[in-house]
């Protein structure tokens, strides 16, 4: 790993697979998860993830559920009607 950027609190490294690793300078602990993303965003090494509109995501989910549910329910056998 090669150091890319050093700040007062962190050292940011670039791995061989072109991803980043973040380490605290004082404690030498690795930073993971949301904190790592926040550090990379603050230092301009990562772009914020593109968020889809809630309307589009909800529309896709209901369309997928309708397409999947309609095929498997019938199965070619009909139930007798109650009188």
C-alpha positions in Angstrom: 0.0 0.0 0.0 1.2 3.5 -0.8 0.3 6.5 1.2 -1.8 8.9 -0.8 -2.7 11.6 1.7 -1.7 12.4 5.3 -3.9 14.6 7.6 -3.6 15.4 11.2 -5.8 12.5 12.2 -5.6 10.0 9.3 -3.3 8.4 6.8 -5.0 7.3 3.6 -3.4 4.5 1.6 -4.1 3.2 -1.9 -4.2 -0.6 -2.2 -3.0 -2.6 -5.2 -6.6 -3.2 -6.2 -7.1 0.6 -6.4 -9.3 0.8 -3.3 -8.5 2.9 -0.2 -7.6 2.1 3.3 -7.7 4.6 6.2 -5.7 4.4 9.4 -5.7 6.7 12.4 -2.3 8.3 13.0 -2.1 8.2 16.7 -3.6 4.8 17.6 -2.7 3.1 14.3 -6.2 1.5 14.1 -7.9 0.9 10.8 -11.0 3.0 10.1 -14.0 1.0 8.7 -17.5 1.5 7.5 -19.3 4.9 7.5 -16.4 6.7 9.2 -14.1 5.6 6.4 -16.5 6.8 3.7 -16.8 10.1 5.5 -13.0 10.5 5.6 -12.7 9.7 1.9 -15.5 12.1 0.9 -14.0 14.9 3.1 -10.6 14.5 1.4 -12.1 14.4 -2.2 -11.0 10.8 -2.9 -14.5 9.4 -3.4 -17.6 10.8 -4.9 -20.9 10.5 -3.0 -23.0 7.5 -4.2 -25.7 8.4 -6.6 -29.1 8.1 -5.0 -32.1 7.1 -6.9 -35.4 8.9 -6.4 -37.7 7.2 -4.0 -40.5 7.2 -6.6 -38.4 5.3 -9.1 -37.3 2.7 -6.5 -40.9 2.2 -5.3 -42.2 1.8 -8.8 -39.6 -0.9 -9.6 -40.3 -2.8 -6.5 -44.1 -3.0 -7.0 -43.6 -3.9 -10.7 -41.2 -6.8 -9.8 -43.5 -8.1 -7.1 -46.5 -8.1 -9.4 -44.6 -9.9 -12.2 -43.2 -12.6 -9.8 -46.5 -13.2 -7.9 -48.7 -13.7 -10.9 -46.7 -16.5 -12.4 -46.3 -18.8 -9.4 -49.7 -18.5 -7.9 -51.8 -20.3 -10.6 -49.6 -23.3 -11.4 -52.3 -24.7 -13.8 -54.6 -26.0 -11.0 -57.7 -24.2 -10.0 -59.4 -24.4 -6.6 -63.0 -25.5 -6.4 -65.4 -22.7 -5.9 -67.4 -22.6 -2.7 -71.2 -22.4 -2.9 
